Amino acid sequence: MIDRLLLGEVADKPHTILRAANGALRYEECFTRHGFDGAYSIAYHAEAPMRDVSYAPSKRGWAKPVPLDAAYTRRLFIATDSPTRGRPLDAHTVLLTNADVDVAILRPNVDDDAFLANNDGDDLYFLLDGNAHLETPFGSLDVAPNDYVWVPRSLPHRFIRLTGDALWLHMELKGGIHLPAQYFNPLGQLKMDAPYSHRDFRRPTSLPQSGEKAVVVVKRRGQFFERTLGQPLLDVVGFDGFVYPVAFDILRFQAKTGLVHLPPPVHATFAAPGAIICSFVPRVTDTHKDAIPCPYPHSSVDCDEMLFYCRGNFTSRRGVGPGAVSLHPAGVPHGPHPSAYEDSIGSSRTEELAVMLDTFAPLLPTEAALALENADYHASWRAK
């Protein structure tokens, strides 16, 4: 995770007595990762957190992705063509899937009325358009376009106060998320040459308090279950630890520039087992007098590459715009369109904004993805 955070009231020492002003005992909850060996937070509830009224299968959530044995080809999906609307909890359209990650788009237009606790992985949202307020028992965050929103596995969360015509990318990282190890010194501090600092990550500053008896929709092995609680979920009076929601504005990523074009690892923002998430932000291009700033054609024989196009001038592509999702499978050469490659010579800046996901296991499209596909994309490299 990022670093330790403390909010509200906590006991003097873990697993010891904490009482309210009226003498009532607070109930400790240890929220752990990787058994008891990983990051954890300890929260203090006003009421015991496990008095469920009911626990049963749910009709909420989204369809379990079924990978298709589709053609091995470059693909382009137009997320803005998706008709799916509704609450963030339900408005997922899963486009791509493998054993390590599911990639979905969301077009929510109604506030969540229940909390999602995703036991299948960490949730990483990217907001292309639309504002919202994220609520969790471990604090709240206002989130806006350009934000990554990282919610740890199984932490109940909901999005409310939605405004704007929302279009979000959602990545469910089944092995969890972390910041790339090369950015840290041995003490766990982000190095001074990392592409971001601790100051760039927004953490909760307050704990939402509510007496509402909430419903929590739990996702486990692709199935959804409902916990109807007999006690408030948002009754945490304090917590400390390393597990809590985080927001990061992609424009705070400090891009590196070289004498000639640098490879995608310099854009690495988040890492996960079997996957890396990169941020392409507006930046100065390469400085060699003969540099070709546009990305070079390449055959990445071990990785599939997904790009979510956000804003700006996409120098390497024709016919793509905000909300497009491209998939370039391992072993199939890809790169800029020929005219874009030469046209980039002499440029000093690029204004593109995009999120990239590279995976070692093949990313397979779903039936829902094929309904949004631009079938002419693979042939778009033909000279014109």
Secondary structure, DSSP 4 states (H G I P E B T S, - for coil): ----EEEE---SSTTS--B-TTSPBPEEEEEESTTTTS-EEEEEESS-TT-EEEEEE-S-S-PPP------SS-EEEEGGG----S-TTT-EEEEEE-SSEEEEEE---S--SSEEEETTSEEEEEEEEEEEEEEETTEEEEE-TTEEEEE-TT--BEEEEEEEEEEEEEEEETT--B--GGGB-TTSPBPTTSSS-GGGEE---S--------EEEEEETTEEEEEEESS-SS-EEEEEES-S-EEEEGGG------SSPPPGGGGEEEEETTEEEEEE-SEE---STT---SPPPB--SS-EEEEEEEES--TT-SS--TTEEEEE-TTS-B---HHHHHHTTT--EE--EEEEEEESSPPEE-HHHHTTB-TTSGGGGS--
